[in-house]
């Protein structure tokens, strides 16, 4: 099994995906263990002094003015975990929780938190045992860290609360730890606070959303190309020299992908023969501009994610010169902004895809295709309601595009008076990505049917490969009305698991 080694300088997006989704094992480097021990010596020395130090010998948040005596400090650390594990609502997905745990371990191993090496090792042990704490949907304001979600994870380290075992069954965490020979952690000074104080949940969801969108944006180029072909559009607008004079890299990549998919098509440009059109509609002609802008947004989001993956987010932090200083690095604004920005781009990509689908179904704008791509229009309704479903999904995407990061709600008796809402931005982006997959599946379903209805014209080899693979996957082609939901679900799976891209790239080679 693949092993990810965690050092002091952060991790990569591929590391996060390997642990969160691939079940990779986690190992602490010798460098990390040494940094953990050195930082702990600093915390222990400060704990022995009479002067109050935030997080070591004081309360937290608005209660930071109280100095805590040595005999109460272990209780203080247990109490912060227990009291902050106050999440509510549905359970958060397993991959999100594993990413959350792994990214908190990344910061702990930086040597800036003061956590003992044995605590970090126990965090790795839980991941390696496949023990996933139960984390709930609500409880993070995206400032002072993803507090409630991280607290539920820390609770499991203490052998408290509930967790999911590798078999998928939820059991008391104490039972799962005992079954895997893992000793619960007895927290000491600063450790409870250090386990809770990070942007790890929102960052993990950003990393996974970027991975999913990388697939979906290439898939959107494919479905846009198929729609252009089915509408007898022109591929001349995809010429590289046209995109070179407006040098956005995402736009050029999207146009190149569409051109590759359409290579060898006998459908493109046929409107020049018998039904002249000066230009195709915006949803067809401007597909690279819209998808390209989304790609460039993703590039900016990756930059932010990479910086955050290299960061040590905690408060207070242990500095190399021995100081333990309070800071505001836990504020989620940098991550929250790009999560919201991506949701806007996702909504627009879904919107333009829906407009192409609607055009394919409208006999007044589809250039010779039957109404709703029906077999016997009037007797058959064809894909009429498939487009309704797609429109409902797009409308939801637009609601999900409303930024969470524009909101703030004060907490902790006005000590934490401006928060990022980054966790909320991440949760709604996750839903948006899921729905975008369905939107593209409906366009794929309509466009492939429309291409097959262009009798006497030969589609591009890549298009033929997609149609053949889709039919092999159980998605039926043109014909009388039938129960559509299974076909749409199969088309969704075909996009979601990468078979669409695989079918195309066997002909075109890797898309950009």
N, C-alpha and C positions, 0 to 999 in steps of 0.2 A: 504494500500500500504506500502511496505517496506520502512523504513526510515534509512538513513545513517547519523550518528552523526559525525561531524567533530570537532576534538579537536586540541591540539597543537602538538601532537607527530606523525603526519602523518596518512596515511590511508593504507588499505590493497588492494591487487589485487582484492579480491572479492567485496570490496566497489566500486572500479572503474568499474567493470563489471556491478554491480547492477545499478549504475547511468547511465553509458554510454549506456548499452544495455537493461537494465531492467526497466528503467524509474523510479528508486527509488527516493524518496524525500530526500532532504538534509536539515539538521538542524545543526545550530552552537551550540556547547556546551557552557555552562557558563564559563568554563575555557578558551575557545578560545576568547570569548567576552572580558573577563578581560585582556587577553594577548594583544589583539588588542588595547584596550584602553591604556594600560601601554606603549606600544611601540609608540603609537601616541603622547603621552605626551613628549616623548624624541624627536621625530621629530619636534614637535611644538616649543620646547625649542631651538633646534638648528636653526630652521628657524628664530627665533627672534634675533639671534646673528649676528653681522656683518661679522664673518668669513665665507668664502665660504665652503659649504659641498656638495660633489658630489651627484647629484640626488635630492637634496633639494633646493639648491640655485645656481646651475650651469647648464650649458648646458650638452649635452650628447655625448658620444663617442669622436670623434676628436674635438668636440666643447665644451669639458668639461672645457676649460680654461676660458670661459666667466662667470663672476659673474652676476646673474640675480637679479634685484631689486624686492622687495616684490610685487609691483603692477603688475608685469609681470609674476609672478610664476604660477598663475592659467592658464594663457594663455599658458605658457610653457608646462604644463602637458597636456592640450587639444591638443596642436600642435604636441607633440610627438606621441600621439595616431593617430591623423589624418594623419600625414606624414608617419608613419610606417605602416599604413593599406594600403600597396602597393602591395598586392598579385595579382597574375594573374593566368589564366588557369582555368581548371574545378573546380567545387565545391568539397570540401572535404566531405566525408560521415558524416552523422549525428552522428553516435556513436563516431567517432574520435573527432568531435567538442565538444561533451558533456564530453568526457574524458579530453580533453584539458582544458575546463572551470573548471571542478571539481578539477583537479590537481593543477591549479593555485590557486583556492580557498583553497586547502589544505595548500599550502605554505603561503598564506596570513594569514591563521588562526594560523600559528606557532608563531606569535608575533614577527617575525624577519624582517618584511617588513615596518612597520610604517603606514600601511593603516588603515583608520578609520573603526570602526565596521559597520557603515552604508553602506560602500562600499562592505564589505564582505557579508552583508545581502542581498544586491541587486544582487550580483553574485548568491547567493543561490536562490533568488526569480526567476531569469531568468531560472535557471535549473528546478525549481519546476513548472514553468508555461509552460515548453516545448518549450521555445523560443530558437532557435538555430541560432546563427549568421552565415552569409554566409562567409565561409573561402575558400580561393583558394589554389590550388595545389602548387604554387611556391611562394617563399618569405622568406624561412628560410634557413640559412646556418648552423643551429645547434650550434650557438655560440652567446653569448649575448642573449641566449634564442631563442625560435621559434618566432622571432620578428613579422613578418607580420601576421602569423596566430593568435597569441595572440592579436595583435593590432586590428584585425577585431572583435574579441570578446569584447575587451575594448570599441571599438567604439559603439557597441550595448548598453553597459551599459550607455553611454552618450546619448542614444537616437538617434544615427546617423547610417548611413549605412543601409544595408538590413539584414533581418533575416527570418528564416523559422518558421512559427507558428506551434502549435500542430496539425493543420489540414494538414500540409505539404505544404501550400501555402507560397510563398516568398512575403513579404511586407516590407515597410519601418519600421525599428526598432522602431521609435517613435510611429507609429500606434499600433504595437504589445504591447509595454510597456503600452500605455494608455489603451488598451483594457483589460489589466490584472491588472490595478491599480498600476503599478510600476512607481515610480518617477525616471526620469533619474538622473544620478550621476553628481554632479559638482566637478570635481577633484581638489584636493589641492596638496601642496608640496609632492613630491616623489611618489604620487599615480599612475600617468600615467606610470612612469618608472617601478614601482613594478608590474603592471598588465601585462607587456610585457616580463619580463626578466626571462624565465625559460625553462626547457627542457620538458615541459608538453606534447607537441604534440608527440614527439618521444617516451616518456615514456608511454603515453596512448596507442599508437600503439603497443609497445612492450608487454604490459600487455595483450592486446587483441589477439595478435599473439600467445603468449604462451598458452592462453586458447584454441584457435583453434587448435594449434599443439598438445596439449594434446590429443584431440580427434583424430586427423589425424594419430599420431604415433601408437595409438592402432588400428586404422582402417587399417594401413599399415601392422601390424602384422597379421591381419585377412586375408587381400588379399594375403599376402605372403604365408600363410598357405594353402589357397585355391589353389594357383598356384602349390605349392609343391604337394598337393594331386592330382591335375589334371594331373601332370607330372609323377605320380606314383613314386614320390621321397621317400626317407627314412626320417623318423622323429628321427632316432637314433642320428643325429647330434644336436638335441635339448635337449639331456639329461642334467640335471642340473649339474652332476659331470664334464662334459666337460667345462661348462661355469664357474664353481667354480675355475678352475685352471688359469683362466684369469679374475680376479675379477673386471670387470667393471660392475657396477650395472645396467646400461641401457641395456647392452647385456643380462644379466641374466633375466631381466624382459621381454624383447622381446622374448627370447627363451621360457620362461615359458608361455607366451601368445599363441605363436604358438602351443606349445604342448597341451595346453588346448583346442584349437580349433580343433585339429586333433584327440583328444581322441575318440577312438571307430571307427576310419576310416577303411574301408575295401580296401582302395586304396593304402595307404602308404606301401612302401616296396615291391610292386608286381614286380618291375623290377628284384628282386632277383630270381624270378621263371623262367621266360622265356627269358629275355633279360638282362643278368647281366651287371651292371654298378658298377665300383669300387666306384665312387663318383658322386654326383650330381654337376651340374654347380655352379659356384660361386654365381650367382644371386639367386640361391635357397639355397645353403648350407651356404652362408655367410650373409643371410638376417638378423639374429639377431646382427651380428657384425656391420653392417652398420646402421640399425635402432637404435641399442643400443648406438652407438657413437653420433647420433643425440639426443637421450634422455639425455645423459650426458651433451651435449652442452646446452640443455634446462635447465638443473639443474643449470648450471653456470649462464645462463641468468636470471633465477628466483632470484638468489642471488643478482645480480646487480640491478634488478628491485625492490627487497625488500628494498635494501639500499636507492635507489632513492626515493621510496615511503615514507621513513622515513625522507627524507631530506627537508631542507628549502632552495630553490634555488632562490637567488635574488642578486642584486648588486646595491647599497651597502646594507649591512644587519645591522639591529639593534641588538646589543649584550646586554645581561642582565646587564652589568655594565654601560650601557648608551652610549657606543661608537657606532658610525655609520661608518662602515669600508668597503672600497672597497675590492673586491675579484674576483676570477675567477671561482667560483663554477658553473656558468652558462654554462661552456664549456661542450659540449655533448659527449666527447670522450668515457666515460665509457659505455654509452647507445649505441652509434653508433657502437662500436666494436662488441657488442653481437648481435645487429640487423644484421650486416653483417655476423657474424659467423653463425647465424641461417639460413640465406639465402643460405650459402654454404651447410649446412646439408640438407636443403629442396631440393636443386638441386640434391644431391646425392641420397636421398631417392626416388625422382621421377625417376632418371636415372636407379636405380636397378629395380624398378617396371616395367619400360618400357622394360627392357631386359627380364624379365620373360614373359611379354605379347608376345613379339616377338618369344620367344621359344615355347609358346603354339600354335602359328600360323604356325610354320615352320614344315612341315611333316618330315623333316630329323632330327629334334631334339625333337619332341613332343612325341615320343614313342607310335606311333599308332593312333594319332589323325588325322582327315582329314585336308588337306591343308586349312589354314586360317579358320578352324572350319566351313567350308562351307557345305551346305546341298548336293549340286551336284557340286563339284569343276570344274571350267571351265565355266559352265553355271552360277553358283553362285560365287561371290567373297568373301562371308563371311565377316570376320572382317578385311580384308586387309587394308581398308582405315581408320578404327577406330584406327589401330596402327599408321598410318601416322599422324593422329590428335594428338595422344599421343606423338609421336616423336617430333612434332612441339612444343608442350607444354614443353617437356623436354628441347629442345634446347633453348626455351625462359627462362626456369629456370636457365640454365647455364649462360646466359647473365645477368640475374638478380643477380647471385652470385658474379659478379665482385664488389669488395667492394667500397662503396661510401666514407667510412671513410679514405681511402688512399689518397683522394683528399683534397685539401684546396685551396681556392681562396680568396685573401686578399680583405678587404672592409674597409669602413669608413676612407678613406685617410691613409691607412696602420696602423691605430690604432688597428683594429681587423684583424691582419695579419696572423692568423692561426685559422681556423675554423674546425668544426667536420663533417659537412654534415650529421649529424644524422637524420634530418628530411627526407632527400633523402633516407637514408638507410632504414628508417621505411616505406616510401612509396613503395619502391621496394619489401620489405619483404611482405608487405600486398598483393601485386600482386602475389608474389611467393606462398604464402599460398593458395590463391584462385586457382591458376593453379595446385598446388599439389593435391587439392581435385579432380580436373578433371582427372588427371593422374591416381589416385587410382580408380576412377570410371571406367575407361577403363579396368584396370586390373581386377577389380571385374566382369565386364561384360564378359570379355573373360574367366576368370577362372570358373565362374559358368556354362557357356555354355559348357566348356570343361569337367567339372565333369559330367554333364548330358549326355555327349556323351560316357562316359565310361560305356556302358551297361553291366549289369551283376555284377557290383561291387557296393558295398554300401558305400556311403560317410559317414563322421563323422556326428553325430547328430547335431552338431553346423553348419556344412556346409549345411545340409538339411534345417535347420531353416532359414539360410540366403537365400537360393534359394527360399524357399516358400514365405518369406517376400518380396523378390525382385519381384517375379512374381505377388504377390498381389499388389505391387506398380505400376504395369503396364509395367514392363520390361519383354519383351518376351524372351523365351528360343530358343533352336535350331530350325532351319527351313529354308525355302527358303529365298532368299534375300528380304529385305524390307527397307523402309525408316529408316535409322539408327539414325539420329539425335535425334528424340524424345526419343528413348530408352536410348541413351547416356545421354541426359539431365535428364531423370528420374533416372538413376543410379547415376548421380552427386548429385541430390537432396537427394537420399537415403543415400549417404555417408555424405553429408554436414549437414543434420539435425539430424544425430545421429541414424537413424533407423538401419543402419548396425550394429553398436555396440549393440544396444538394442536387436536385433534378436539373436546375438551371446551370449550375457550375460544372456539371459533367459535360456540358456543351460549350459554355463560354470560358471556362477557367474561373479562377477566383474573382469575385466582384469586389469593388473597392468599398 
